[in-house]
Amino acid sequence: MPTATPAPPVGLPAWRRVLQLLPTPTGTPFTFCYVLVLLTTSLFTQYGDPATVSSLLRGSSTDVAHLADSPLLVLGASALWVAGDLLGPYAIAFFFTLTALERRIGGWRTAGVFLAGHVAATLATEIPVGVSVVAGHLPATSLHRLDYGISFGLMASIGALAGLLSPVLRATLLGFVSLMLLQDLLAFEDPLTNWGHPLALLAGIACWPAVRRWARWRNGFALRDR
């Protein structure tokens, strides 16, 4: 007697696929909570007392002076603010990138990738400033440069996520982001930050072996070696 052929699995309904793009309290708790924090600080930046906002932003800045005095405090505090509009490109990219990464590797690991890029790119751009001031190549005012935001951690997360995508999607994502960063470098409006972005992206790419292992473990199936 012939055995029945099992029916092919039914794909996820459209509304479920859309939902997977968005952070949720249970599915992506790290990203969901982080978005709430950024929403709160952004609303405070827009509607709070200007003097208080300015004081808090300067106190959260990862400039050389603050890094030398209280590095752990400012490295954490600087990532609680969005530099620019909450609906700007970096904030929107943060929303979708961290959601996608957390669904693949989990919250703690996503936080680790984000933090690694944030810290590595910050130190790589600020330490040369301190050295240049000591050597007399930059004025002492450079030690108090205003520097905060999520962009370094975002770039590291994009770089890490690219390692979990198909070759075509990976090349498209990295090509688009690299072109954008190159345009920023050529504009030369904020050289330190603009150099920090590709460094953070490379930090995320360096995480590929780790994120692929984490994705295999989390999802319970072998990720093809691409």
C-alpha positions as CSV (number, residue, x, y, z in Angstrom):
1,M,0.0,0.0,0.0
2,P,1.6,3.3,-1.0
3,T,2.4,5.7,1.7
4,A,0.8,9.2,1.6
5,T,3.1,12.0,0.6
6,P,3.1,14.7,3.4
7,A,1.8,18.0,2.4
8,P,4.4,20.7,2.0
9,P,4.6,23.1,4.9
10,V,2.4,26.2,4.6
11,G,4.4,29.5,4.6
12,L,3.8,32.1,7.2
13,P,0.9,34.4,6.6
14,A,1.7,37.9,5.4
15,W,0.9,39.5,8.8
16,R,3.3,37.2,10.6
17,R,6.1,38.0,8.2
18,V,5.5,41.7,8.7
19,L,5.4,41.2,12.5
20,Q,8.8,39.5,12.4
21,L,10.3,42.8,11.1
22,L,9.1,44.6,14.2
23,P,10.5,44.4,17.7
24,T,8.2,42.8,20.3
25,P,8.5,42.4,24.1
26,T,8.7,38.6,23.9
27,G,10.4,38.0,20.5
28,T,13.1,40.7,20.7
29,P,13.1,42.1,24.2
30,F,16.5,43.8,23.9
31,T,15.6,45.8,20.8
32,F,12.1,46.5,22.1
33,C,13.3,48.0,25.4
34,Y,16.2,49.9,23.7
35,V,13.7,51.5,21.2
36,L,11.6,52.6,24.2
37,V,14.6,54.2,25.8
38,L,15.6,56.0,22.6
39,L,12.0,57.2,22.2
40,T,12.1,58.6,25.7
41,T,15.4,60.4,25.4
42,S,14.5,61.7,21.9
43,L,11.2,63.2,23.2
44,F,13.1,64.7,26.1
45,T,15.7,66.2,23.7
46,Q,12.9,67.7,21.7
47,Y,10.6,69.0,24.5
48,G,12.8,69.2,27.6
49,D,14.5,72.2,29.0
50,P,17.2,73.2,26.5
51,A,19.8,73.9,29.2
52,T,19.2,70.5,30.9
53,V,19.3,68.7,27.6
54,S,22.5,70.4,26.6
55,S,24.1,69.5,30.0
56,L,23.0,65.9,29.8
57,L,24.3,65.5,26.2
58,R,27.7,67.0,27.1
59,G,27.8,64.8,30.2
60,S,27.2,61.8,28.0
61,S,29.8,62.7,25.4
62,T,32.5,60.2,24.7
63,D,35.2,62.9,24.2
64,V,38.7,62.3,25.4
65,A,38.2,64.2,28.6
66,H,35.2,62.1,29.7
67,L,36.8,58.9,28.5
68,A,39.9,59.6,30.7
69,D,37.7,60.5,33.7
70,S,34.7,58.1,33.6
71,P,35.0,55.8,30.5
72,L,32.4,53.2,31.5
73,L,29.8,55.8,32.4
74,V,30.1,57.8,29.2
75,L,30.4,54.8,26.9
76,G,27.1,53.6,28.2
77,A,25.4,57.0,28.5
78,S,26.4,58.1,25.0
79,A,24.4,55.2,23.5
80,L,21.2,56.3,25.1
81,W,20.7,59.2,22.6
82,V,19.9,59.5,18.9
83,A,22.0,62.1,17.2
84,G,19.4,63.7,14.9
85,D,15.8,63.0,14.2
86,L,14.2,59.9,15.7
87,L,12.7,59.2,12.2
88,G,16.0,59.8,10.5
89,P,17.8,57.1,8.5
90,Y,20.1,55.9,11.4
91,A,17.2,55.5,13.8
92,I,15.0,53.6,11.2
93,A,18.0,51.4,10.3
94,F,18.5,50.7,14.0
95,F,14.9,49.7,14.4
96,F,15.0,47.0,11.7
97,T,18.6,45.9,11.9
98,L,18.6,45.1,15.6
99,T,15.3,43.4,15.3
100,A,16.6,41.1,12.5
101,L,19.8,40.4,14.3
102,E,18.2,39.6,17.6
103,R,15.7,37.2,16.0
104,R,18.7,35.3,14.7
105,I,21.2,35.3,17.6
106,G,19.3,36.4,20.7
107,G,19.2,39.5,22.8
108,W,22.4,39.3,24.9
109,R,24.5,38.5,21.9
110,T,23.0,41.3,19.9
111,A,23.7,43.7,22.8
112,G,27.3,42.3,22.8
113,V,27.8,43.0,19.0
114,F,26.3,46.5,19.3
115,L,28.5,47.3,22.4
116,A,31.6,45.9,20.7
117,G,31.2,48.2,17.7
118,H,30.2,51.2,19.8
119,V,33.3,50.9,22.1
120,A,35.8,49.8,19.5
121,A,35.0,52.7,17.0
122,T,34.8,55.2,19.8
123,L,38.2,54.4,21.2
124,A,39.7,54.1,17.7
125,T,38.6,57.6,16.8
126,E,39.1,59.4,20.2
127,I,42.5,58.0,21.3
128,P,44.2,59.5,18.2
129,V,42.7,62.9,19.2
130,G,44.2,62.6,22.7
131,V,47.6,61.7,21.2
132,S,47.4,64.6,18.8
133,V,46.6,67.0,21.5
134,V,49.5,65.8,23.6
135,A,51.8,66.1,20.6
136,G,50.6,69.6,20.0
137,H,48.9,68.9,16.6
138,L,45.4,69.7,17.9
139,P,44.2,72.4,20.4
140,A,43.2,71.4,23.9
141,T,39.5,72.2,23.0
142,S,39.5,68.9,20.9
143,L,39.5,67.0,24.2
144,H,35.9,68.2,24.8
145,R,34.4,67.3,21.4
146,L,30.6,66.5,21.6
147,D,30.2,62.9,20.6
148,Y,27.2,60.6,21.3
149,G,24.7,58.4,19.5
150,I,23.9,54.9,18.3
151,S,25.6,55.0,14.9
152,F,28.8,53.0,15.7
153,G,26.8,50.2,17.4
154,L,24.4,50.3,14.5
155,M,27.1,49.9,11.9
156,A,28.6,46.9,13.8
157,S,25.1,45.3,13.9
158,I,24.7,45.8,10.2
159,G,28.1,44.2,9.5
160,A,27.2,41.3,11.8
161,L,23.8,40.8,10.2
162,A,25.3,40.7,6.7
163,G,27.1,37.5,7.6
164,L,23.8,35.8,8.2
165,L,22.2,36.8,4.9
166,S,22.3,35.1,1.4
167,P,25.3,36.1,-0.8
168,V,23.1,38.4,-2.9
169,L,21.5,40.2,0.0
170,R,24.8,40.4,1.8
171,A,26.6,42.0,-1.2
172,T,23.6,44.4,-1.7
173,L,23.5,45.5,1.9
174,L,27.3,45.9,2.3
175,G,27.6,47.7,-1.1
176,F,24.8,50.2,-0.2
177,V,26.2,50.9,3.2
178,S,29.8,51.2,2.0
179,L,28.7,53.7,-0.7
180,M,26.9,55.8,1.9
181,L,29.9,55.8,4.2
182,L,32.2,56.7,1.3
183,Q,30.0,59.7,0.5
184,D,30.2,60.8,4.1
185,L,34.0,60.5,4.0
186,L,34.2,62.6,0.8
187,A,32.0,65.2,2.3
188,F,34.5,65.6,5.2
189,E,31.9,67.3,7.4
190,D,32.8,65.2,10.6
191,P,35.9,63.2,9.9
192,L,36.2,61.5,13.2
193,T,32.7,60.2,13.2
194,N,32.8,59.4,9.5
195,W,36.0,57.3,9.9
196,G,34.4,55.6,13.0
197,H,31.5,54.2,10.9
198,P,33.6,52.0,8.6
199,L,35.7,50.8,11.5
200,A,32.5,49.8,13.3
201,L,31.2,48.1,10.2
202,L,34.5,46.1,10.0
203,A,34.1,45.2,13.7
204,G,30.7,43.7,12.9
205,I,32.1,41.8,9.9
206,A,34.8,40.4,12.2
207,C,32.0,38.9,14.3
208,W,30.8,36.6,11.4
209,P,32.3,33.4,12.8
210,A,30.7,34.0,16.2
211,V,27.3,35.2,14.9
212,R,27.1,32.2,12.6
213,R,27.7,29.8,15.4
214,W,25.1,31.6,17.6
215,A,22.6,31.4,14.7
216,R,23.2,27.7,14.3
217,W,22.8,27.1,18.0
218,R,19.7,29.3,18.3
219,N,17.8,28.1,15.3
220,G,18.8,24.4,15.6
221,F,19.9,23.9,12.0
222,A,23.2,24.2,10.1
223,L,23.8,27.5,8.4
224,R,25.3,26.9,5.0
225,D,28.9,27.9,4.7
226,R,28.7,30.8,2.2
